């Protein structure tokens, strides 16, 4: 792995974690761990299956997987 890819990969991961924190983890007060996990799973599935990603040519990861004949992303 070259250093340039490595830095971008970690920056992209940090952006994803920040997005998750703002959209799910810090947005509501959850009454239970189960409630949090339900919202987290719903958001992750949306993020991977429906949300367009600029770095993927405004396609979702699921659309990229389908183009490459890969398995479904998420549940």
N, C-alpha and C positions, 0 to 999 in steps of 0.2 A: 504494500500500500504506500503510495507516495504521500509526502507530507501535506501537499495541497489538498488532496482528497480528505485526509484525516481531519484537518482543521474545519473544512466545510461540513463534513459529516457531524462533528460534535456541535458546531454552531447550529445546524439544522435541528439536531436533537434538543438542544437547549431551547430553541424557538418553540418546538412542539410541547415541551414540558411547560414553558411559560404560558402558552395558549391554553393548555389543559388546566393549569392552575387558575387562570382567570375565568375560564368558561365553566368550570365544574367545581374544583376544590374550594375556591375562596368565594364563590358567588352566593352560596346558600348556607344556611345552618341545617344540617341534616339531623333528623330525629334518631337515626340508627345507622350502623355500618351498612346494613342491607340496602337502605335507601340511597346512601352514597354510591354503593357499588352498582346499583341499578342505573342511576344517572350517568355514572362513569362509563359503563358498558354501552349505553345508548349513544353517548357522545363519541366514544372511540369508534363505534361502528359507523356513525355518520361521517366522521373525519376520514375514515379509510374507504368508505364505499360511495359516498355521494359528494363530498366537498371537493371542489376543484382546487388543485394545487398549482401555483404559478410555476414552480420548478418542474412540473410534469406537463407543461404546455397547456395549463388550465384543464387538465383531466384529473379525475380522481384516481387514487391508487387502484381501485377496483377496475376502472376502465383500462388502465395500463395492464393489469393482470389479464384481463379478457383479451386484449390485443396480442399478448404474448402467450395465450392459451395456458395460463397458470391457474391454480386453484383459487377459489373465492378468498377474498381478504376479509378476515374476521368471521363472525357468525352469520 
